[in-house]
Amino acid sequence: MLGICPNCKIKLKEPPFNKRNTNEVMLVLAYRDLVETGKIPKKIEELGYCELCNAKKEDLERQKGK
């Protein structure tokens, strides 16, 4: 386990948590389901949030220290 969301690459065990999914197993299963059905998850920049873990773009920026 890498401890990151497979879609947006946010670190799951580091704040901010803001109502996002931090269960890596569930995220990987959801990502795998999307890939196997031929759906491509949208980038966090397009939607403003991650389709898998529900992290907001601001959460990712705050975590990276930008």
PDBQT receptor file of N, H, CA, C and O in Angstrom, charges set to zero:
ATOM      1  N   MET A   1       0.837  -1.181   0.000  1.00  0.00    +0.000 N 
ATOM      2  CA  MET A   1       0.000   0.000   0.000  1.00  0.00    +0.000 C 
ATOM      3  C   MET A   1       0.888   1.252   0.000  1.00  0.00    +0.000 C 
ATOM      4  O   MET A   1       1.876   1.345   0.728  1.00  0.00    +0.000 OA
ATOM      5  N   LEU A   2       0.504   2.174  -0.818  1.00  0.00    +0.000 N 
ATOM      6  H   LEU A   2      -0.299   2.098  -1.409  1.00  0.00    +0.000 HD
ATOM      7  CA  LEU A   2       1.314   3.374  -0.990  1.00  0.00    +0.000 C 
ATOM      8  C   LEU A   2       0.863   4.543  -0.124  1.00  0.00    +0.000 C 
ATOM      9  O   LEU A   2       1.648   5.454   0.138  1.00  0.00    +0.000 OA
ATOM     10  N   GLY A   3      -0.398   4.531   0.326  1.00  0.00    +0.000 N 
ATOM     11  H   GLY A   3      -1.036   3.791   0.113  1.00  0.00    +0.000 HD
ATOM     12  CA  GLY A   3      -0.892   5.613   1.161  1.00  0.00    +0.000 C 
ATOM     13  C   GLY A   3      -1.315   6.847   0.393  1.00  0.00    +0.000 C 
ATOM     14  O   GLY A   3      -1.415   7.933   0.963  1.00  0.00    +0.000 OA
ATOM     15  N   ILE A   4      -1.570   6.686  -0.930  1.00  0.00    +0.000 N 
ATOM     16  H   ILE A   4      -1.488   5.804  -1.394  1.00  0.00    +0.000 HD
ATOM     17  CA  ILE A   4      -2.021   7.818  -1.735  1.00  0.00    +0.000 C 
ATOM     18  C   ILE A   4      -3.255   7.412  -2.538  1.00  0.00    +0.000 C 
ATOM     19  O   ILE A   4      -3.485   6.229  -2.788  1.00  0.00    +0.000 OA
ATOM     20  N   CYS A   5      -4.030   8.391  -2.930  1.00  0.00    +0.000 N 
ATOM     21  H   CYS A   5      -3.844   9.352  -2.727  1.00  0.00    +0.000 HD
ATOM     22  CA  CYS A   5      -5.181   8.151  -3.799  1.00  0.00    +0.000 C 
ATOM     23  C   CYS A   5      -4.653   7.861  -5.206  1.00  0.00    +0.000 C 
ATOM     24  O   CYS A   5      -3.812   8.607  -5.708  1.00  0.00    +0.000 OA
ATOM     25  N   PRO A   6      -5.133   6.789  -5.854  1.00  0.00    +0.000 N 
ATOM     26  CA  PRO A   6      -4.624   6.469  -7.195  1.00  0.00    +0.000 C 
ATOM     27  C   PRO A   6      -5.011   7.489  -8.265  1.00  0.00    +0.000 C 
ATOM     28  O   PRO A   6      -4.424   7.502  -9.347  1.00  0.00    +0.000 OA
ATOM     29  N   ASN A   7      -5.983   8.334  -7.976  1.00  0.00    +0.000 N 
ATOM     30  H   ASN A   7      -6.461   8.324  -7.098  1.00  0.00    +0.000 HD
ATOM     31  CA  ASN A   7      -6.419   9.314  -8.975  1.00  0.00    +0.000 C 
ATOM     32  C   ASN A   7      -5.738  10.669  -8.788  1.00  0.00    +0.000 C 
ATOM     33  O   ASN A   7      -5.121  11.183  -9.721  1.00  0.00    +0.000 OA
ATOM     34  N   CYS A   8      -5.844  11.246  -7.603  1.00  0.00    +0.000 N 
ATOM     35  H   CYS A   8      -6.345  10.829  -6.845  1.00  0.00    +0.000 HD
ATOM     36  CA  CYS A   8      -5.329  12.615  -7.416  1.00  0.00    +0.000 C 
ATOM     37  C   CYS A   8      -3.976  12.665  -6.709  1.00  0.00    +0.000 C 
ATOM     38  O   CYS A   8      -3.350  13.723  -6.643  1.00  0.00    +0.000 OA
ATOM     39  N   LYS A   9      -3.524  11.533  -6.184  1.00  0.00    +0.000 N 
ATOM     40  H   LYS A   9      -4.032  10.674  -6.238  1.00  0.00    +0.000 HD
ATOM     41  CA  LYS A   9      -2.211  11.406  -5.531  1.00  0.00    +0.000 C 
ATOM     42  C   LYS A   9      -2.101  12.146  -4.202  1.00  0.00    +0.000 C 
ATOM     43  O   LYS A   9      -0.987  12.432  -3.761  1.00  0.00    +0.000 OA
ATOM     44  N   ILE A  10      -3.214  12.465  -3.551  1.00  0.00    +0.000 N 
ATOM     45  H   ILE A  10      -4.119  12.233  -3.909  1.00  0.00    +0.000 HD
ATOM     46  CA  ILE A  10      -3.160  13.081  -2.230  1.00  0.00    +0.000 C 
ATOM     47  C   ILE A  10      -2.755  12.019  -1.215  1.00  0.00    +0.000 C 
ATOM     48  O   ILE A  10      -3.149  10.860  -1.342  1.00  0.00    +0.000 OA
ATOM     49  N   LYS A  11      -1.982  12.399  -0.223  1.00  0.00    +0.000 N 
ATOM     50  H   LYS A  11      -1.661  13.341  -0.121  1.00  0.00    +0.000 HD
ATOM     51  CA  LYS A  11      -1.561  11.463   0.821  1.00  0.00    +0.000 C 
ATOM     52  C   LYS A  11      -2.748  11.238   1.759  1.00  0.00    +0.000 C 
ATOM     53  O   LYS A  11      -3.328  12.192   2.278  1.00  0.00    +0.000 OA
ATOM     54  N   LEU A  12      -3.100   9.981   1.968  1.00  0.00    +0.000 N 
ATOM     55  H   LEU A  12      -2.628   9.206   1.546  1.00  0.00    +0.000 HD
ATOM     56  CA  LEU A  12      -4.317   9.644   2.695  1.00  0.00    +0.000 C 
ATOM     57  C   LEU A  12      -4.223   9.832   4.196  1.00  0.00    +0.000 C 
ATOM     58  O   LEU A  12      -5.240  10.096   4.838  1.00  0.00    +0.000 OA
ATOM     59  N   LYS A  13      -3.062   9.708   4.766  1.00  0.00    +0.000 N 
ATOM     60  H   LYS A  13      -2.237   9.494   4.244  1.00  0.00    +0.000 HD
ATOM     61  CA  LYS A  13      -2.908   9.763   6.220  1.00  0.00    +0.000 C 
ATOM     62  C   LYS A  13      -2.425  11.106   6.740  1.00  0.00    +0.000 C 
ATOM     63  O   LYS A  13      -2.096  11.233   7.919  1.00  0.00    +0.000 OA
ATOM     64  N   GLU A  14      -2.379  12.108   5.872  1.00  0.00    +0.000 N 
ATOM     65  H   GLU A  14      -2.646  12.005   4.914  1.00  0.00    +0.000 HD
ATOM     66  CA  GLU A  14      -1.942  13.432   6.298  1.00  0.00    +0.000 C 
ATOM     67  C   GLU A  14      -3.076  14.435   6.123  1.00  0.00    +0.000 C 
ATOM     68  O   GLU A  14      -3.849  14.336   5.170  1.00  0.00    +0.000 OA
ATOM     69  N   PRO A  15      -3.181  15.412   7.045  1.00  0.00    +0.000 N 
ATOM     70  CA  PRO A  15      -4.249  16.417   6.926  1.00  0.00    +0.000 C 
ATOM     71  C   PRO A  15      -4.028  17.293   5.703  1.00  0.00    +0.000 C 
ATOM     72  O   PRO A  15      -2.911  17.337   5.188  1.00  0.00    +0.000 OA
ATOM     73  N   PRO A  16      -5.041  17.987   5.223  1.00  0.00    +0.000 N 
ATOM     74  CA  PRO A  16      -6.409  18.102   5.749  1.00  0.00    +0.000 C 
ATOM     75  C   PRO A  16      -7.271  16.912   5.325  1.00  0.00    +0.000 C 
ATOM     76  O   PRO A  16      -7.101  16.367   4.234  1.00  0.00    +0.000 OA
ATOM     77  N   PHE A  17      -8.197  16.516   6.203  1.00  0.00    +0.000 N 
ATOM     78  H   PHE A  17      -8.335  16.958   7.089  1.00  0.00    +0.000 HD
ATOM     79  CA  PHE A  17      -9.040  15.359   5.932  1.00  0.00    +0.000 C 
ATOM     80  C   PHE A  17     -10.413  15.762   5.375  1.00  0.00    +0.000 C 
ATOM     81  O   PHE A  17     -10.938  15.061   4.509  1.00  0.00    +0.000 OA
ATOM     82  N   ASN A  18     -10.996  16.840   5.831  1.00  0.00    +0.000 N 
ATOM     83  H   ASN A  18     -10.569  17.409   6.534  1.00  0.00    +0.000 HD
ATOM     84  CA  ASN A  18     -12.209  17.465   5.266  1.00  0.00    +0.000 C 
ATOM     85  C   ASN A  18     -13.187  16.532   4.549  1.00  0.00    +0.000 C 
ATOM     86  O   ASN A  18     -13.471  16.720   3.366  1.00  0.00    +0.000 OA
ATOM     87  N   LYS A  19     -13.694  15.542   5.252  1.00  0.00    +0.000 N 
ATOM     88  H   LYS A  19     -13.464  15.389   6.213  1.00  0.00    +0.000 HD
ATOM     89  CA  LYS A  19     -14.743  14.657   4.735  1.00  0.00    +0.000 C 
ATOM     90  C   LYS A  19     -14.335  13.906   3.470  1.00  0.00    +0.000 C 
ATOM     91  O   LYS A  19     -15.152  13.713   2.570  1.00  0.00    +0.000 OA
ATOM     92  N   ARG A  20     -13.093  13.489   3.402  1.00  0.00    +0.000 N 
ATOM     93  H   ARG A  20     -12.429  13.646   4.133  1.00  0.00    +0.000 HD
ATOM     94  CA  ARG A  20     -12.669  12.698   2.252  1.00  0.00    +0.000 C 
ATOM     95  C   ARG A  20     -12.426  11.264   2.678  1.00  0.00    +0.000 C 
ATOM     96  O   ARG A  20     -12.195  10.987   3.855  1.00  0.00    +0.000 OA
ATOM     97  N   ASN A  21     -12.479  10.361   1.729  1.00  0.00    +0.000 N 
ATOM     98  H   ASN A  21     -12.667  10.586   0.773  1.00  0.00    +0.000 HD
ATOM     99  CA  ASN A  21     -12.286   8.947   1.993  1.00  0.00    +0.000 C 
ATOM    100  C   ASN A  21     -10.788   8.668   2.140  1.00  0.00    +0.000 C 
ATOM    101  O   ASN A  21     -10.004   8.998   1.251  1.00  0.00    +0.000 OA
ATOM    102  N   THR A  22     -10.397   8.066   3.253  1.00  0.00    +0.000 N 
ATOM    103  H   THR A  22     -11.035   7.798   3.976  1.00  0.00    +0.000 HD
ATOM    104  CA  THR A  22      -8.984   7.753   3.483  1.00  0.00    +0.000 C 
ATOM    105  C   THR A  22      -8.742   6.244   3.506  1.00  0.00    +0.000 C 
ATOM    106  O   THR A  22      -7.646   5.806   3.855  1.00  0.00    +0.000 OA
ATOM    107  N   ASN A  23      -9.729   5.455   3.146  1.00  0.00    +0.000 N 
ATOM    108  H   ASN A  23     -10.620   5.811   2.862  1.00  0.00    +0.000 HD
ATOM    109  CA  ASN A  23      -9.591   3.996   3.131  1.00  0.00    +0.000 C 
ATOM    110  C   ASN A  23      -8.972   3.579   1.794  1.00  0.00    +0.000 C 
ATOM    111  O   ASN A  23      -9.642   3.564   0.761  1.00  0.00    +0.000 OA
ATOM    112  N   GLU A  24      -7.699   3.245   1.836  1.00  0.00    +0.000 N 
ATOM    113  H   GLU A  24      -7.156   3.257   2.675  1.00  0.00    +0.000 HD
ATOM    114  CA  GLU A  24      -6.952   2.964   0.606  1.00  0.00    +0.000 C 
ATOM    115  C   GLU A  24      -7.501   1.756  -0.149  1.00  0.00    +0.000 C 
ATOM    116  O   GLU A  24      -7.534   1.760  -1.380  1.00  0.00    +0.000 OA
ATOM    117  N   VAL A  25      -7.925   0.739   0.564  1.00  0.00    +0.000 N 
ATOM    118  H   VAL A  25      -7.898   0.736   1.564  1.00  0.00    +0.000 HD
ATOM    119  CA  VAL A  25      -8.450  -0.462  -0.088  1.00  0.00    +0.000 C 
ATOM    120  C   VAL A  25      -9.707  -0.118  -0.888  1.00  0.00    +0.000 C 
ATOM    121  O   VAL A  25      -9.848  -0.544  -2.034  1.00  0.00    +0.000 OA
ATOM    122  N   MET A  26     -10.603   0.638  -0.300  1.00  0.00    +0.000 N 
ATOM    123  H   MET A  26     -10.488   0.984   0.631  1.00  0.00    +0.000 HD
ATOM    124  CA  MET A  26     -11.828   1.020  -1.003  1.00  0.00    +0.000 C 
ATOM    125  C   MET A  26     -11.528   1.915  -2.206  1.00  0.00    +0.000 C 
ATOM    126  O   MET A  26     -12.183   1.803  -3.242  1.00  0.00    +0.000 OA
ATOM    127  N   LEU A  27     -10.552   2.792  -2.072  1.00  0.00    +0.000 N 
ATOM    128  H   LEU A  27     -10.020   2.883  -1.230  1.00  0.00    +0.000 HD
ATOM    129  CA  LEU A  27     -10.175   3.665  -3.190  1.00  0.00    +0.000 C 
ATOM    130  C   LEU A  27      -9.593   2.868  -4.348  1.00  0.00    +0.000 C 
ATOM    131  O   LEU A  27      -9.914   3.127  -5.507  1.00  0.00    +0.000 OA
ATOM    132  N   VAL A  28      -8.742   1.902  -4.036  1.00  0.00    +0.000 N 
ATOM    133  H   VAL A  28      -8.481   1.692  -3.094  1.00  0.00    +0.000 HD
ATOM    134  CA  VAL A  28      -8.134   1.081  -5.084  1.00  0.00    +0.000 C 
ATOM    135  C   VAL A  28      -9.197   0.244  -5.782  1.00  0.00    +0.000 C 
ATOM    136  O   VAL A  28      -9.170   0.096  -7.004  1.00  0.00    +0.000 OA
ATOM    137  N   LEU A  29     -10.137  -0.305  -5.008  1.00  0.00    +0.000 N 
ATOM    138  H   LEU A  29     -10.159  -0.185  -4.016  1.00  0.00    +0.000 HD
ATOM    139  CA  LEU A  29     -11.214  -1.088  -5.614  1.00  0.00    +0.000 C 
ATOM    140  C   LEU A  29     -12.084  -0.221  -6.528  1.00  0.00    +0.000 C 
ATOM    141  O   LEU A  29     -12.452  -0.653  -7.619  1.00  0.00    +0.000 OA
ATOM    142  N   ALA A  30     -12.411   0.989  -6.095  1.00  0.00    +0.000 N 
ATOM    143  H   ALA A  30     -12.111   1.341  -5.208  1.00  0.00    +0.000 HD
ATOM    144  CA  ALA A  30     -13.213   1.898  -6.918  1.00  0.00    +0.000 C 
ATOM    145  C   ALA A  30     -12.448   2.287  -8.187  1.00  0.00    +0.000 C 
ATOM    146  O   ALA A  30     -13.028   2.334  -9.272  1.00  0.00    +0.000 OA
ATOM    147  N   TYR A  31     -11.152   2.563  -8.053  1.00  0.00    +0.000 N 
ATOM    148  H   TYR A  31     -10.681   2.525  -7.172  1.00  0.00    +0.000 HD
ATOM    149  CA  TYR A  31     -10.320   2.916  -9.206  1.00  0.00    +0.000 C 
ATOM    150  C   TYR A  31     -10.232   1.746 -10.183  1.00  0.00    +0.000 C 
ATOM    151  O   TYR A  31     -10.343   1.921 -11.397  1.00  0.00    +0.000 OA
ATOM    152  N   ARG A  32     -10.034   0.573  -9.640  1.00  0.00    +0.000 N 
ATOM    153  H   ARG A  32      -9.943   0.431  -8.654  1.00  0.00    +0.000 HD
ATOM    154  CA  ARG A  32      -9.936  -0.628 -10.469  1.00  0.00    +0.000 C 
ATOM    155  C   ARG A  32     -11.239  -0.883 -11.229  1.00  0.00    +0.000 C 
ATOM    156  O   ARG A  32     -11.216  -1.275 -12.396  1.00  0.00    +0.000 OA
ATOM    157  N   ASP A  33     -12.372  -0.658 -10.563  1.00  0.00    +0.000 N 
ATOM    158  H   ASP A  33     -12.390  -0.339  -9.615  1.00  0.00    +0.000 HD
ATOM    159  CA  ASP A  33     -13.672  -0.822 -11.210  1.00  0.00    +0.000 C 
ATOM    160  C   ASP A  33     -13.824   0.151 -12.379  1.00  0.00    +0.000 C 
ATOM    161  O   ASP A  33     -14.303  -0.228 -13.448  1.00  0.00    +0.000 OA
ATOM    162  N   LEU A  34     -13.417   1.402 -12.174  1.00  0.00    +0.000 N 
ATOM    163  H   LEU A  34     -13.028   1.710 -11.306  1.00  0.00    +0.000 HD
ATOM    164  CA  LEU A  34     -13.489   2.389 -13.254  1.00  0.00    +0.000 C 
ATOM    165  C   LEU A  34     -12.620   1.976 -14.442  1.00  0.00    +0.000 C 
ATOM    166  O   LEU A  34     -13.052   2.057 -15.591  1.00  0.00    +0.000 OA
ATOM    167  N   VAL A  35     -11.407   1.539 -14.161  1.00  0.00    +0.000 N 
ATOM    168  H   VAL A  35     -11.056   1.474 -13.227  1.00  0.00    +0.000 HD
ATOM    169  CA  VAL A  35     -10.477   1.169 -15.228  1.00  0.00    +0.000 C 
ATOM    170  C   VAL A  35     -10.966  -0.066 -15.982  1.00  0.00    +0.000 C 
ATOM    171  O   VAL A  35     -10.896  -0.126 -17.209  1.00  0.00    +0.000 OA
ATOM    172  N   GLU A  36     -11.461  -1.047 -15.233  1.00  0.00    +0.000 N 
ATOM    173  H   GLU A  36     -11.518  -0.999 -14.235  1.00  0.00    +0.000 HD
ATOM    174  CA  GLU A  36     -11.918  -2.287 -15.874  1.00  0.00    +0.000 C 
ATOM    175  C   GLU A  36     -13.173  -2.086 -16.721  1.00  0.00    +0.000 C 
ATOM    176  O   GLU A  36     -13.392  -2.820 -17.686  1.00  0.00    +0.000 OA
ATOM    177  N   THR A  37     -13.991  -1.107 -16.372  1.00  0.00    +0.000 N 
ATOM    178  H   THR A  37     -13.814  -0.512 -15.589  1.00  0.00    +0.000 HD
ATOM    179  CA  THR A  37     -15.191  -0.830 -17.168  1.00  0.00    +0.000 C 
ATOM    180  C   THR A  37     -14.916   0.166 -18.298  1.00  0.00    +0.000 C 
ATOM    181  O   THR A  37     -15.826   0.533 -19.042  1.00  0.00    +0.000 OA
ATOM    182  N   GLY A  38     -13.677   0.596 -18.422  1.00  0.00    +0.000 N 
ATOM    183  H   GLY A  38     -12.937   0.298 -17.818  1.00  0.00    +0.000 HD
ATOM    184  CA  GLY A  38     -13.294   1.477 -19.519  1.00  0.00    +0.000 C 
ATOM    185  C   GLY A  38     -13.559   2.950 -19.268  1.00  0.00    +0.000 C 
ATOM    186  O   GLY A  38     -13.423   3.766 -20.180  1.00  0.00    +0.000 OA
ATOM    187  N   LYS A  39     -13.935   3.301 -18.052  1.00  0.00    +0.000 N 
ATOM    188  H   LYS A  39     -14.045   2.638 -17.311  1.00  0.00    +0.000 HD
ATOM    189  CA  LYS A  39     -14.160   4.710 -17.718  1.00  0.00    +0.000 C 
ATOM    190  C   LYS A  39     -12.854   5.313 -17.229  1.00  0.00    +0.000 C 
ATOM    191  O   LYS A  39     -12.096   4.678 -16.497  1.00  0.00    +0.000 OA
ATOM    192  N   ILE A  40     -12.609   6.523 -17.636  1.00  0.00    +0.000 N 
ATOM    193  H   ILE A  40     -13.225   7.039 -18.231  1.00  0.00    +0.000 HD
ATOM    194  CA  ILE A  40     -11.403   7.208 -17.207  1.00  0.00    +0.000 C 
ATOM    195  C   ILE A  40     -11.810   8.239 -16.159  1.00  0.00    +0.000 C 
ATOM    196  O   ILE A  40     -12.611   9.128 -16.446  1.00  0.00    +0.000 OA
ATOM    197  N   PRO A  41     -11.264   8.129 -14.939  1.00  0.00    +0.000 N 
ATOM    198  CA  PRO A  41     -11.616   9.120 -13.918  1.00  0.00    +0.000 C 
ATOM    199  C   PRO A  41     -11.116  10.503 -14.315  1.00  0.00    +0.000 C 
ATOM    200  O   PRO A  41      -9.997  10.658 -14.803  1.00  0.00    +0.000 OA
ATOM    201  N   LYS A  42     -11.951  11.486 -14.100  1.00  0.00    +0.000 N 
ATOM    202  H   LYS A  42     -12.860  11.360 -13.703  1.00  0.00    +0.000 HD
ATOM    203  CA  LYS A  42     -11.587  12.860 -14.444  1.00  0.00    +0.000 C 
ATOM    204  C   LYS A  42     -10.535  13.383 -13.472  1.00  0.00    +0.000 C 
ATOM    205  O   LYS A  42     -10.480  12.969 -12.314  1.00  0.00    +0.000 OA
ATOM    206  N   LYS A  43      -9.722  14.275 -13.951  1.00  0.00    +0.000 N 
ATOM    207  H   LYS A  43      -9.767  14.611 -14.892  1.00  0.00    +0.000 HD
ATOM    208  CA  LYS A  43      -8.672  14.877 -13.132  1.00  0.00    +0.000 C 
ATOM    209  C   LYS A  43      -9.290  15.843 -12.123  1.00  0.00    +0.000 C 
ATOM    210  O   LYS A  43     -10.362  16.401 -12.357  1.00  0.00    +0.000 OA
ATOM    211  N   ILE A  44      -8.603  16.031 -11.003  1.00  0.00    +0.000 N 
ATOM    212  H   ILE A  44      -7.731  15.579 -10.813  1.00  0.00    +0.000 HD
ATOM    213  CA  ILE A  44      -9.082  16.910  -9.947  1.00  0.00    +0.000 C 
ATOM    214  C   ILE A  44      -9.155  18.364 -10.442  1.00  0.00    +0.000 C 
ATOM    215  O   ILE A  44      -9.976  19.146  -9.962  1.00  0.00    +0.000 OA
ATOM    216  N   GLU A  45      -8.302  18.715 -11.393  1.00  0.00    +0.000 N 
ATOM    217  H   GLU A  45      -7.635  18.080 -11.783  1.00  0.00    +0.000 HD
ATOM    218  CA  GLU A  45      -8.307  20.074 -11.935  1.00  0.00    +0.000 C 
ATOM    219  C   GLU A  45      -9.587  20.363 -12.729  1.00  0.00    +0.000 C 
ATOM    220  O   GLU A  45     -10.053  21.502 -12.760  1.00  0.00    +0.000 OA
ATOM    221  N   GLU A  46     -10.154  19.336 -13.370  1.00  0.00    +0.000 N 
ATOM    222  H   GLU A  46      -9.775  18.411 -13.345  1.00  0.00    +0.000 HD
ATOM    223  CA  GLU A  46     -11.370  19.512 -14.166  1.00  0.00    +0.000 C 
ATOM    224  C   GLU A  46     -12.604  19.705 -13.298  1.00  0.00    +0.000 C 
ATOM    225  O   GLU A  46     -13.426  20.581 -13.565  1.00  0.00    +0.000 OA
ATOM    226  N   LEU A  47     -12.733  18.885 -12.260  1.00  0.00    +0.000 N 
ATOM    227  H   LEU A  47     -12.065  18.172 -12.043  1.00  0.00    +0.000 HD
ATOM    228  CA  LEU A  47     -13.939  18.892 -11.437  1.00  0.00    +0.000 C 
ATOM    229  C   LEU A  47     -13.844  19.785 -10.200  1.00  0.00    +0.000 C 
ATOM    230  O   LEU A  47     -14.859  20.269  -9.699  1.00  0.00    +0.000 OA
ATOM    231  N   GLY A  48     -12.635  19.998  -9.717  1.00  0.00    +0.000 N 
ATOM    232  H   GLY A  48     -11.810  19.605 -10.124  1.00  0.00    +0.000 HD
ATOM    233  CA  GLY A  48     -12.461  20.729  -8.470  1.00  0.00    +0.000 C 
ATOM    234  C   GLY A  48     -12.435  19.804  -7.264  1.00  0.00    +0.000 C 
ATOM    235  O   GLY A  48     -12.202  20.250  -6.140  1.00  0.00    +0.000 OA
ATOM    236  N   TYR A  49     -12.672  18.519  -7.493  1.00  0.00    +0.000 N 
ATOM    237  H   TYR A  49     -12.861  18.157  -8.406  1.00  0.00    +0.000 HD
ATOM    238  CA  TYR A  49     -12.591  17.503  -6.440  1.00  0.00    +0.000 C 
ATOM    239  C   TYR A  49     -12.241  16.175  -7.091  1.00  0.00    +0.000 C 
ATOM    240  O   TYR A  49     -12.373  16.013  -8.304  1.00  0.00    +0.000 OA
ATOM    241  N   CYS A  50     -11.796  15.232  -6.279  1.00  0.00    +0.000 N 
ATOM    242  H   CYS A  50     -11.689  15.364  -5.294  1.00  0.00    +0.000 HD
ATOM    243  CA  CYS A  50     -11.432  13.908  -6.781  1.00  0.00    +0.000 C 
ATOM    244  C   CYS A  50     -12.656  13.003  -6.769  1.00  0.00    +0.000 C 
ATOM    245  O   CYS A  50     -13.368  12.937  -5.767  1.00  0.00    +0.000 OA
ATOM    246  N   GLU A  51     -12.905  12.314  -7.864  1.00  0.00    +0.000 N 
ATOM    247  H   GLU A  51     -12.326  12.368  -8.678  1.00  0.00    +0.000 HD
ATOM    248  CA  GLU A  51     -14.043  11.406  -7.965  1.00  0.00    +0.000 C 
ATOM    249  C   GLU A  51     -13.936  10.230  -7.002  1.00  0.00    +0.000 C 
ATOM    250  O   GLU A  51     -14.958   9.689  -6.580  1.00  0.00    +0.000 OA
ATOM    251  N   LEU A  52     -12.736   9.831  -6.651  1.00  0.00    +0.000 N 
ATOM    252  H   LEU A  52     -11.906  10.270  -6.994  1.00  0.00    +0.000 HD
ATOM    253  CA  LEU A  52     -12.560   8.647  -5.800  1.00  0.00    +0.000 C 
ATOM    254  C   LEU A  52     -12.575   8.978  -4.316  1.00  0.00    +0.000 C 
ATOM    255  O   LEU A  52     -13.358   8.399  -3.563  1.00  0.00    +0.000 OA
ATOM    256  N   CYS A  53     -11.727   9.895  -3.887  1.00  0.00    +0.000 N 
ATOM    257  H   CYS A  53     -11.091  10.365  -4.499  1.00  0.00    +0.000 HD
ATOM    258  CA  CYS A  53     -11.590  10.147  -2.450  1.00  0.00    +0.000 C 
ATOM    259  C   CYS A  53     -12.312  11.404  -1.975  1.00  0.00    +0.000 C 
ATOM    260  O   CYS A  53     -12.330  11.681  -0.775  1.00  0.00    +0.000 OA
ATOM    261  N   ASN A  54     -12.899  12.158  -2.875  1.00  0.00    +0.000 N 
ATOM    262  H   ASN A  54     -12.884  11.933  -3.850  1.00  0.00    +0.000 HD
ATOM    263  CA  ASN A  54     -13.638  13.386  -2.566  1.00  0.00    +0.000 C 
ATOM    264  C   ASN A  54     -12.762  14.514  -2.027  1.00  0.00    +0.000 C 
ATOM    265  O   ASN A  54     -13.274  15.457  -1.424  1.00  0.00    +0.000 OA
ATOM    266  N   ALA A  55     -11.464  14.428  -2.234  1.00  0.00    +0.000 N 
ATOM    267  H   ALA A  55     -11.049  13.661  -2.724  1.00  0.00    +0.000 HD
ATOM    268  CA  ALA A  55     -10.583  15.520  -1.829  1.00  0.00    +0.000 C 
ATOM    269  C   ALA A  55     -10.826  16.712  -2.746  1.00  0.00    +0.000 C 
ATOM    270  O   ALA A  55     -11.009  16.553  -3.952  1.00  0.00    +0.000 OA
ATOM    271  N   LYS A  56     -10.825  17.886  -2.169  1.00  0.00    +0.000 N 
ATOM    272  H   LYS A  56     -10.676  18.014  -1.189  1.00  0.00    +0.000 HD
ATOM    273  CA  LYS A  56     -10.988  19.103  -2.961  1.00  0.00    +0.000 C 
ATOM    274  C   LYS A  56      -9.625  19.550  -3.473  1.00  0.00    +0.000 C 
ATOM    275  O   LYS A  56      -8.584  19.198  -2.917  1.00  0.00    +0.000 OA
ATOM    276  N   LYS A  57      -9.658  20.318  -4.524  1.00  0.00    +0.000 N 
ATOM    277  H   LYS A  57     -10.504  20.603  -4.976  1.00  0.00    +0.000 HD
ATOM    278  CA  LYS A  57      -8.416  20.834  -5.102  1.00  0.00    +0.000 C 
ATOM    279  C   LYS A  57      -7.640  21.643  -4.064  1.00  0.00    +0.000 C 
ATOM    280  O   LYS A  57      -6.410  21.601  -4.029  1.00  0.00    +0.000 OA
ATOM    281  N   GLU A  58      -8.362  22.379  -3.219  1.00  0.00    +0.000 N 
ATOM    282  H   GLU A  58      -9.361  22.413  -3.247  1.00  0.00    +0.000 HD
ATOM    283  CA  GLU A  58      -7.717  23.174  -2.165  1.00  0.00    +0.000 C 
ATOM    284  C   GLU A  58      -7.013  22.280  -1.149  1.00  0.00    +0.000 C 
ATOM    285  O   GLU A  58      -5.948  22.635  -0.646  1.00  0.00    +0.000 OA
ATOM    286  N   ASP A  59      -7.608  21.111  -0.842  1.00  0.00    +0.000 N 
ATOM    287  H   ASP A  59      -8.474  20.823  -1.251  1.00  0.00    +0.000 HD
ATOM    288  CA  ASP A  59      -6.980  20.173   0.093  1.00  0.00    +0.000 C 
ATOM    289  C   ASP A  59      -5.638  19.697  -0.440  1.00  0.00    +0.000 C 
ATOM    290  O   ASP A  59      -4.654  19.639   0.296  1.00  0.00    +0.000 OA
ATOM    291  N   LEU A  60      -5.604  19.357  -1.719  1.00  0.00    +0.000 N 
ATOM    292  H   LEU A  60      -6.404  19.404  -2.318  1.00  0.00    +0.000 HD
ATOM    293  CA  LEU A  60      -4.369  18.884  -2.344  1.00  0.00    +0.000 C 
ATOM    294  C   LEU A  60      -3.304  19.979  -2.335  1.00  0.00    +0.000 C 
ATOM    295  O   LEU A  60      -2.135  19.708  -2.059  1.00  0.00    +0.000 OA
ATOM    296  N   GLU A  61      -3.701  21.204  -2.633  1.00  0.00    +0.000 N 
ATOM    297  H   GLU A  61      -4.651  21.424  -2.857  1.00  0.00    +0.000 HD
ATOM    298  CA  GLU A  61      -2.761  22.317  -2.641  1.00  0.00    +0.000 C 
ATOM    299  C   GLU A  61      -2.233  22.611  -1.237  1.00  0.00    +0.000 C 
ATOM    300  O   GLU A  61      -1.046  22.884  -1.062  1.00  0.00    +0.000 OA
ATOM    301  N   ARG A  62      -3.129  22.554  -0.222  1.00  0.00    +0.000 N 
ATOM    302  H   ARG A  62      -4.094  22.332  -0.364  1.00  0.00    +0.000 HD
ATOM    303  CA  ARG A  62      -2.697  22.785   1.156  1.00  0.00    +0.000 C 
ATOM    304  C   ARG A  62      -1.742  21.700   1.636  1.00  0.00    +0.000 C 
ATOM    305  O   ARG A  62      -0.798  21.983   2.374  1.00  0.00    +0.000 OA
ATOM    306  N   GLN A  63      -1.986  20.458   1.220  1.00  0.00    +0.000 N 
ATOM    307  H   GLN A  63      -2.753  20.228   0.621  1.00  0.00    +0.000 HD
ATOM    308  CA  GLN A  63      -1.121  19.365   1.634  1.00  0.00    +0.000 C 
ATOM    309  C   GLN A  63       0.276  19.491   1.009  1.00  0.00    +0.000 C 
ATOM    310  O   GLN A  63       1.280  19.166   1.643  1.00  0.00    +0.000 OA
ATOM    311  N   LYS A  64       0.323  19.951  -0.198  1.00  0.00    +0.000 N 
ATOM    312  H   LYS A  64      -0.492  20.215  -0.713  1.00  0.00    +0.000 HD
ATOM    313  CA  LYS A  64       1.606  20.106  -0.885  1.00  0.00    +0.000 C 
ATOM    314  C   LYS A  64       2.332  21.374  -0.461  1.00  0.00    +0.000 C 
ATOM    315  O   LYS A  64       3.489  21.582  -0.826  1.00  0.00    +0.000 OA
ATOM    316  N   GLY A  65       1.655  22.223   0.311  1.00  0.00    +0.000 N 
ATOM    317  H   GLY A  65       0.715  22.054   0.607  1.00  0.00    +0.000 HD
ATOM    318  CA  GLY A  65       2.294  23.435   0.820  1.00  0.00    +0.000 C 
ATOM    319  C   GLY A  65       2.359  24.560  -0.170  1.00  0.00    +0.000 C 
ATOM    320  O   GLY A  65       3.245  25.411  -0.088  1.00  0.00    +0.000 OA
ATOM    321  N   LYS A  66       1.429  24.582  -1.110  1.00  0.00    +0.000 N 
ATOM    322  H   LYS A  66       0.710  23.890  -1.176  1.00  0.00    +0.000 HD
ATOM    323  CA  LYS A  66       1.435  25.650  -2.111  1.00  0.00    +0.000 C 
ATOM    324  C   LYS A  66       0.647  26.838  -1.627  1.00  0.00    +0.000 C 
ATOM    325  O   LYS A  66       0.539  27.838  -2.337  1.00  0.00    +0.000 OA
TER     326      LYS A  66
